[in-house]
Amino acid sequence: MLLRQTGSYLPAQIGAPLVQLAAVVVWAHLLPAEELGKLMLVVALQDILFSLCLVWWSQFMLRHAPRLPLIGQKGGMAGAESGVVAVCLLAQFMFLAVILLLYIPSAALSFHVAAATFVTVRSLASYCAERARATGRVLAYSVIQLVLPAAALLLALFAAMLLAPRADVVLLFSALPLLAAPLFGGMNVAGFGWDARLVREAWAFGLPAMIAALLAALALNMPRILVDLWFGHAVAGIFSVAFGLGVRLSAVAVMLVTAGAYPLAVRRMELEGRAAGFSQLSANMLLLCLVAAPLGLGFAGIGGSVASLLLPASMQADASVILPLAALAGLVRYLRSHTTDQVFLLMADTRPAAIIAFMEFCMTVLLTATAIRFFGPSAGAAGLLGAASVSATASIVWAVTRFGFEPPVRALSRILLAAALMALCVHMMGRAPSLPALAVPIACGASLYAVCLALLFPGEVQASIVAGGVLAMRRRVRDEDHDPLQRV
């Protein structure tokens, strides 16, 4: 069931991060450094403000949507949803206006209008995607996550080429296609209502999750914010491109198998109890590590090649340092948030996630500031990597000791060892001179990873071979039963 659930979400899970990667590369080549820095700042603010204003409600929806019809709250949720989302978006708009006026007071009015439009519409689209995922609407989720952002990128590209390569043009035209998200997300847009009891329940559940998500978003974006504060928009633009590439490359790896995994664990826990939910989480963790670890570590191994092949010459030297560190940091953070952090959500106790996120945020600020101070802006991603590693360890320990979750430690250790050996060998092969040549280290890495897994999991490989042989024999017997000439 997990593989079927994962496969249904696969196009959006692969395509959405790839669209984001394409956007980063396109704007790196098209926009001046100052405009690029302003664009990346607004994108970072949208991530932070969504966590501040909307995550508490979206996490409640994601966790409790399966049971709402069972306890008679479906009508209350439909009535309250539009009102809650409208209030949250209004609060987000007010926060953004204050931040931009204080941080970029000299920006033109067109920039402020475009930034407000982009942040509001993109946050609404993100919520609609979460809503579709919570209710199992795969097609709607795929459209919101993949089709609309791709249309937004194309429209913004044409606008920037025809009008002007400015951040406000890109932001405004990127927002327009996303306006269709509520139509696909199934939101009740006919009227506004309010269910005070449901909203109080959602707030009580979602407040710790909101704090955790806000601190996590701040930690993820803190390196680029600190670089912007100390070195200006132009340097921050260069840093943000390489940093964003690394993080999104890891997101591609992790998102391959995560969209349908957590809702499946929620349904199993609601229907079969805690042990079944934990068993599903353990299976999710194993599949996620099996797929994401080699991809994330492999991306870090070929980071220098990616920087030299995809980015402008002025960015390549810094990006070759930033991108591998960002890829590793993103991998560790996403693995944590989609594995042991989900134990806390499954148990409806989000306080541990909030505490761990606060610890990660404080460590990120301290380590990133120290790295930038002594080694320059290129070292900013190292602070996030250190903080993410400590936080992931704390999340595992807390999930095991407090809730009795039993991760498949031995299998995970062997998978990580195979992925690390593969990434080291790929890195030692040096930089690829062209995009076609990049296929060589990728193919070698995939082959080496498969060989390492075969050596580290001999029993599982033998069982798979036996199972494959049995299946082949059954198919042959079935074909012979249907073919009278074979029986003669």
C-alpha positions in Angstrom: 0.0 0.0 0.0 2.9 2.4 0.8 4.4 1.9 -2.6 1.1 2.4 -4.4 0.4 5.5 -2.3 3.9 6.8 -3.0 3.6 6.1 -6.8 0.3 8.1 -7.1 2.0 11.2 -5.7 5.3 10.6 -7.6 4.8 13.0 -10.6 4.1 16.0 -8.3 6.9 15.0 -5.9 9.5 14.8 -8.6 8.2 17.6 -10.8 7.5 20.3 -8.2 11.1 20.5 -6.8 12.4 20.3 -10.4 10.3 23.4 -11.3 11.8 25.2 -8.3 15.3 24.1 -9.4 14.6 25.4 -12.9 13.4 28.7 -11.5 16.5 29.2 -9.4 18.8 28.6 -12.4 16.7 30.8 -14.7 16.7 33.8 -12.4 20.4 33.3 -11.7 21.1 33.9 -15.4 18.4 36.5 -16.1 18.3 38.9 -13.1 20.9 41.3 -11.9 22.5 40.3 -8.6 20.7 43.1 -6.6 17.2 42.1 -8.0 18.1 38.4 -7.5 18.8 39.1 -3.9 15.4 40.9 -3.4 13.6 38.1 -5.1 15.2 35.4 -2.9 14.4 37.5 0.2 10.7 37.6 -0.6 10.7 33.9 -1.3 12.3 33.3 2.1 9.8 35.6 3.8 6.9 33.7 2.3 8.2 30.4 3.7 8.6 32.0 7.2 5.2 33.8 7.2 3.4 30.7 6.0 4.8 28.9 9.0 3.8 31.7 11.3 0.3 32.3 10.1 -1.1 29.1 8.4 0.8 26.0 9.6 -1.3 25.7 12.8 -4.4 25.1 10.8 -2.9 23.1 8.0 -1.3 20.7 10.5 -4.6 20.2 12.2 -6.2 19.5 8.8 -3.4 17.0 7.8 -3.6 15.1 11.1 -7.3 15.1 11.8 -9.0 15.2 8.4 -9.6 11.4 8.4 -11.6 11.5 11.7 -13.6 14.8 11.2 -16.4 13.0 9.3 -16.5 10.4 12.0 -17.2 12.8 14.9 -19.7 15.0 13.0 -17.4 18.0 12.5 -17.3 18.1 8.7 -19.8 20.9 8.5 -18.1 22.9 11.2 -14.8 22.5 9.4 -16.2 23.6 6.1 -17.8 26.6 7.7 -14.7 27.7 9.6 -12.1 27.0 7.0 -12.7 30.1 4.8 -12.8 32.4 7.8 -9.7 31.0 9.4 -7.7 31.1 6.1 -8.9 34.7 5.4 -7.8 35.9 8.8 -4.5 34.1 8.5 -3.7 35.6 5.1 -4.6 39.1 6.4 -2.3 38.7 9.3 0.4 37.5 6.9 0.0 40.6 4.7 0.3 42.9 7.7 3.5 41.2 8.9 5.0 41.3 5.4 4.2 45.0 5.0 5.9 45.9 8.2 9.0 43.8 7.5 9.5 45.2 4.0 9.0 48.8 5.1 11.6 48.4 7.8 14.1 46.2 5.9 13.9 47.7 2.3 12.4 51.2 2.9 13.8 52.5 -0.4 12.0 49.9 -2.6 9.5 51.1 -5.1 5.7 50.8 -4.5 5.5 48.3 -7.3 7.9 46.0 -5.4 5.8 46.1 -2.2 2.6 45.4 -4.2 4.1 42.5 -6.1 5.7 41.0 -3.0 2.4 41.2 -1.0 0.6 39.6 -3.9 3.1 36.8 -4.4 3.3 35.9 -0.7 -0.4 35.9 -0.2 -1.2 33.8 -3.2 1.6 31.4 -2.8 0.7 30.8 0.8 -2.9 30.1 -0.2 -1.7 27.7 -2.9 0.5 25.9 -0.3 -2.4 25.5 2.0 -4.6 24.2 -0.7 -2.0 21.6 -1.6 -1.8 20.4 2.0 -5.6 20.3 2.1 -5.7 18.1 -1.0 -3.0 15.8 0.4 -4.9 15.5 3.7 -8.0 14.3 1.9 -6.2 12.0 -0.5 -7.0 14.0 -3.7 -4.0 13.1 -5.7 -4.9 14.8 -9.0 -5.7 18.1 -7.2 -2.5 17.9 -5.3 -0.5 17.3 -8.4 -2.0 20.2 -10.3 -1.4 22.6 -7.4 2.2 21.4 -6.8 3.3 20.9 -10.4 1.1 22.4 -13.1 0.4 25.8 -11.6 4.0 26.5 -10.5 5.3 25.5 -14.0 2.8 27.8 -15.6 3.9 30.6 -13.1 7.5 30.1 -14.1 6.8 30.3 -17.8 4.6 33.4 -17.4 7.1 35.2 -15.2 9.9 34.3 -17.6 8.1 35.8 -20.6 7.1 38.9 -18.5 10.7 39.4 -17.4 12.0 39.1 -21.0 9.3 41.4 -22.5 9.0 44.0 -19.7 12.1 44.2 -17.5 14.3 41.7 -15.6 13.2 43.0 -12.2 12.1 41.2 -9.0 8.7 42.9 -8.9 7.9 41.7 -12.4 8.8 38.1 -11.6 6.9 38.1 -8.3 3.7 39.6 -9.7 3.5 37.3 -12.8 4.5 34.3 -10.7 1.5 34.8 -8.5 -1.2 35.0 -11.3 -1.5 31.2 -12.2 -1.5 30.3 -8.5 -4.8 32.1 -8.1 -6.5 29.0 -9.4 -5.3 26.8 -6.5 -8.5 27.1 -4.4 -10.5 25.8 -7.3 -8.5 22.6 -7.2 -8.0 22.5 -3.5 -11.7 22.1 -2.8 -11.9 25.0 -0.4 -15.3 26.4 0.6 -15.1 29.8 -1.1 -18.8 30.5 -1.2 -19.0 32.1 2.2 -17.2 32.7 5.4 -18.1 31.0 8.7 -16.7 30.3 12.1 -16.8 27.4 14.4 -15.3 28.5 17.7 -15.0 25.1 19.2 -13.2 23.6 16.2 -10.9 26.6 15.9 -9.9 26.3 19.6 -9.2 22.6 19.1 -7.1 23.4 16.0 -5.2 26.2 17.8 -4.5 24.0 20.8 -3.1 21.3 18.5 -1.5 23.5 16.0 0.2 26.1 18.2 3.3 23.9 19.0 3.4 22.8 15.4 3.3 26.4 14.3 6.1 27.3 16.6 8.1 24.3 15.4 7.5 25.1 11.8 8.3 28.8 12.3 11.6 28.1 14.0 12.4 25.5 11.3 11.7 28.0 8.6 13.8 30.6 10.3 16.6 28.2 10.8 16.5 27.1 7.1 16.5 30.7 5.9 18.8 32.2 8.5 22.0 31.7 6.5 20.7 33.7 3.6 19.3 36.4 6.0 22.6 36.8 7.8 24.5 37.0 4.6 22.0 39.6 3.4 22.4 41.6 6.6 26.2 41.6 6.5 27.0 41.7 2.8 24.0 43.2 1.1 21.4 42.0 -1.5 23.9 41.3 -4.3 26.1 38.8 -2.3 23.0 37.4 -0.7 21.5 36.7 -4.2 24.6 34.7 -5.2 24.5 32.8 -1.9 20.8 32.2 -2.1 21.0 30.6 -5.5 23.7 28.1 -4.5 22.0 27.5 -1.2 18.6 27.1 -2.7 19.9 24.6 -5.3 21.5 22.4 -2.6 18.4 22.4 -0.4 16.1 21.8 -3.3 18.2 18.9 -4.7 17.8 17.2 -1.3 14.1 18.1 -1.4 13.8 16.2 -4.7 15.3 13.2 -3.1 13.1 13.3 0.0 9.9 14.2 -1.6 10.0 11.2 -3.9 8.4 9.1 -1.2 6.9 11.4 1.4 3.6 12.8 0.2 1.4 9.8 0.7 3.5 8.2 3.5 2.3 10.2 6.6 -1.4 10.2 5.7 -1.1 6.4 5.4 0.3 6.2 8.9 -2.4 8.4 10.2 -5.1 6.2 8.7 -3.5 3.0 10.1 -3.3 4.5 13.6 -7.0 5.7 13.5 -8.2 2.3 12.3 -5.7 -0.2 13.9 -4.1 1.6 16.8 -0.7 3.0 17.9 1.4 -0.1 17.1 0.1 -0.2 13.5 0.8 3.6 13.1 4.3 3.1 14.4 4.9 0.1 12.2 3.8 2.2 9.2 6.1 5.0 10.2 9.0 2.6 10.5 8.3 1.3 7.0 8.1 4.9 5.8 11.4 5.7 7.3 13.1 2.7 5.7 11.8 3.4 2.3 12.6 7.1 2.6 16.2 6.4 3.6 16.6 3.8 0.9 15.7 6.3 -1.8 16.7 9.7 -0.4 20.0 9.0 1.3 21.9 8.0 -2.0 20.3 10.8 -3.9 21.0 13.5 -1.3 24.6 12.3 -0.6 25.1 11.8 -4.3 24.0 15.4 -5.0 26.5 16.6 -2.5 29.2 14.5 -4.2 28.6 16.1 -7.6 27.9 19.5 -6.2 30.9 21.0 -7.8 29.9 19.7 -11.2 26.4 21.0 -10.8 27.6 24.5 -9.9 30.0 24.7 -12.8 27.5 23.4 -15.4 24.3 25.2 -14.4 25.3 28.6 -12.9 26.9 31.7 -14.3 30.7 31.9 -14.2 30.5 34.7 -11.5 28.8 32.3 -9.1 30.6 29.0 -9.7 33.5 29.4 -7.2 31.3 30.2 -4.3 28.6 27.8 -5.3 30.9 24.8 -5.5 31.5 25.2 -1.7 27.9 26.2 -0.7 25.9 23.7 -2.8 27.3 20.4 -1.2 27.0 21.8 2.3 23.4 23.0 1.6 22.5 19.6 0.1 23.7 17.7 3.1 22.0 20.1 5.5 18.8 19.9 3.6 19.0 16.1 3.5 19.4 15.8 7.3 16.6 18.3 8.0 14.1 16.8 5.6 14.9 13.2 6.8 14.2 14.3 10.3 11.0 16.2 9.6 9.5 13.3 7.6 10.5 10.5 10.0 11.0 10.9 13.7 9.3 14.3 13.9 6.2 12.6 12.6 6.1 10.5 15.7 5.2 13.6 17.7 2.4 14.6 15.2 1.1 11.1 15.2 0.9 11.1 19.0 -0.8 14.6 18.9 2.1 15.9 21.1 3.9 18.6 19.0 5.8 20.2 22.0 8.9 18.0 21.4 9.1 19.2 17.8 8.8 22.8 19.0 11.6 22.4 21.5 13.9 20.7 19.0 13.1 23.4 16.4 14.0 26.1 19.0 17.3 24.4 19.7 18.0 24.0 16.0 17.2 27.7 15.4 19.5 28.9 18.2 22.4 26.7 17.1 21.9 27.7 13.4 22.2 31.4 14.3 25.3 30.8 16.5 27.1 28.4 14.1 26.2 30.3 10.9 27.3 33.7 12.3 30.6 32.1 13.5 31.2 30.5 10.1 30.4 33.6 8.2 32.5 35.8 10.5 35.7 33.6 10.2 35.3 32.0 6.8 33.1 34.3 4.7 29.6 34.0 3.3 30.4 30.7 1.5 30.6 29.0 4.8 27.2 30.0 5.9 25.6 26.6 5.0 28.0 24.8 7.4 26.2 26.3 10.4 22.9 24.9 9.3 24.5 21.5 8.6 25.9 21.3 12.2 22.6 22.4 13.8 20.5 20.1 11.7 22.7 17.1 12.6 22.4 17.7 16.4 18.6 18.3 16.1 18.1 15.1 14.1 19.9 13.2 16.8 17.7 14.8 19.5 14.6 14.0 17.6 15.5 10.3 17.3 16.4 10.1 21.0 13.1 11.8 22.1 10.9 9.7 19.8 12.5 6.5 21.2 12.7 7.3 24.9 9.3 9.1 25.3 7.0 7.3 22.9 8.7 3.9 22.5 9.1 4.3 18.8 11.5 1.6 17.4 13.3 2.8 14.2 15.0 0.1 12.1 18.4 1.1 13.2 20.5 -1.7 11.8 18.9 -1.5 8.3 19.2 2.3 8.3 22.8 2.1 9.3 23.7 -0.2 6.4 21.8 2.0 3.9 23.6 5.1 5.1 26.9 3.3 4.9 26.3 2.3 1.3 25.2 5.8 0.3 28.2 7.4 2.0 30.6 5.1 0.2 28.9 5.8 -3.1 29.0 9.6 -2.5 32.7 9.5 -1.6 33.6 7.6 -4.8 31.5 10.0 -6.9 33.2 13.0 -5.4 36.7 11.5 -6.0 35.8 11.2 -9.8 36.2 15.0 -10.1 34.1 17.5 -12.0 32.2 16.6 -15.2 33.1 18.8 -18.1 29.6 18.8 -19.6 26.1 17.7 -18.8 26.3 14.5 -20.9 29.5 13.6 -19.1 27.7 14.1 -15.8 25.9 10.8 -16.6 29.1 8.9 -16.0 29.5 9.6 -12.3 25.8 9.3 -11.8 25.7 5.8 -13.4 28.8 4.7 -11.5 27.3 5.9 -8.3 24.0 4.1 -8.8 25.8 0.9 -9.7 28.1 1.1 -6.7 25.2 1.8 -4.4 23.4 -1.3 -5.7 26.5 -3.4 -5.2 27.0 -2.1 -1.6 23.3 -2.8 -0.8 23.7 -6.4 -2.2 26.7 -6.9 0.0 25.2 -5.4 3.1 21.8 -7.1 2.7 22.7 -10.6 1.5 19.6 -12.3 3.1 17.2 -9.8 1.7 18.8 -10.1 -1.8 18.5 -13.9 -1.7 14.9 -13.7 -0.5 14.1 -11.3 -3.4 15.7 -13.7 -5.9 13.7 -16.6 -4.5 10.5 -14.6 -4.5 11.2 -13.4 -8.1 11.7 -17.0 -9.2 8.5 -18.2 -7.6 6.6 -15.4 -9.2 8.1 -16.2 -12.6 7.1 -19.9 -12.2 3.5 -18.9 -11.3 3.3 -16.8 -14.4 4.6 -19.5 -16.6 2.2 -22.0 -15.2 -0.7 -19.6 -15.6 0.4 -18.9 -19.2 0.5 -22.6 -20.0 -2.9 -23.1 -18.5 -4.3 -20.5 -20.9 -2.4 -21.8 -24.0 -3.6 -25.3 -25.1 -0.6 -25.7 -27.4 1.8 -25.6 -24.4 -0.1 -28.5 -22.7 0.3 -30.7 -25.8 
